[in-house]
Amino acid sequence: MGSMGGNDRNNDQGGRQRPGRRPATRAAAPTTRVVAALAALALLASGSAPRYARGAMSADLEPAYLLAVVRAAAAARSVLEWMESATERLAPGRLDELVDHARAAHQRPLQEAGRMLAAANPPREMTGFAKHFRATFDHVSAAFENFTAAPSQPFMARIAPLLGAMHHLARAQEGFYVVRHALAPLRGFWDLPGCEVGEPEQPFKSEVATAGLTHMSRGGHHGGFSLYVPETYTPEREWPLIVALHGGSGNGRDFLWTWLREARSLGYLLIAPKSYGDTWSEIDDHGLLEILGWIERYYRLDRRRILLTGLSDGGTYALLYGLAHRDVYRAIAPLCGVLHPANGVIGNLERAQGAPIYLVHGGQDFLFPVHLARFARDTLLGAGAALLYREIDELSHTYPRSENVAILRWFAGI
């Protein structure tokens, strides 16, 4: 296994190198008094709080600012929920309709919340939080603006603002996630319906490992990776793992959010690597094995329960890497990818016998037309793979988030 580090500061006590650790974005944590005031204001704003809830607030905490935060968080959640649904429904013929709905339902509340937030002065003890919250709210606004501006561009030029919208959407989620306990309007956003996650007061933390979000820098044969460890993690048992590969020119830090809710709610470690180059290649095959070795050293990984999945190029290479290493990956779930010709060259079709594969493709995919997925299906079935094929008629070349739970239910049953 290749070295994963770049300098002596990243050596662990055993002399092995590891990638540089960068914790997820941290905001100055609001005090208990501030959190209580925000919660009380959220109830008051909803009209469901008793009058004594006002007792949780103090005059020196600038109620106008706290109320602006609550309203901005509520407006942001509405946009995040809508965009998550809209990106799955993206297709060349539906963009105008999606944008018209967005403007009618979300533009005015989002703009009003932004103006209210800009006009309110945060109390001194919330300076760090206020800066972080404003930057995160601006990501929501940028996601909305990029998405709604796309129809004004020529057809192929629409891709850039749509990808920009998805990038800002991911950064907004990361920013809000690290201050989620202070924001009642976002409560439950990262939990599956009916699956409220009860976080311990003191999540797992050691000298070299921690629960929550972590971003790791480039090293060895990989381009870095983002890691999510559920706050409920305990080293008392082994944990299954999702390895999620982004599409071409994407990155793991953004793609992590396509799976975090399911990992958090159903108890999975989650890795979203960054390809070494613009997209996946042979070198990343080695890089993934290095990353898995690092994870196994610092967390209780169930080596028998690793799911390899990916979107577009990530799906294509998930299938390639997964079949090449049947002893490493228990199952493969490629989404909107193709069957790479190298599978036939390196013997993967012979190794496909009995391989559990959950293959998803869109009937309206304009980049990889659906006949390519049907060819992959027929070839893999002919090779003896234990393949489940899902062709979604209305899906284009975009991530089908609604399939995640079905994929994990399938994975749990094999």
Secondary structure, DSSP 8 states (H G I E B T S, - for coil): -----SSGGGB-TTS-B---EEE--------HHHHHHHHHHHHHHHT-S-GGGGGG--GGG-HHHHHHHHHHHHHHHHHHHHHHHHHHT--TTTHHHHHHHHIIIIIHHHHHHHHHHHHS---GGGHHHHHHHHHHHHHHHHHHHHHHHGGGS-TGGGHHHHHHHHHHHHHHHHHHHTTGGG-GGGTTTTS-TT------SS--B-SS-BSEEEEE--BTTB--EEEEE-TT--TTS-EEEEEEE--TT--HHHHGGGTHHHHHHHT-EEEEE--SSSS--HHHHHHHHHHHHHHHHHS-EEEEEEEEEEETHHHHHHHHHHHHTTTT-SEEEEES----THHHHTTHHHHTTT-EEEEEEETT-SSS-HHHHHHHHHHHHHTT-EEEEEEETT--SS--GGGHHHHHHHHHT-
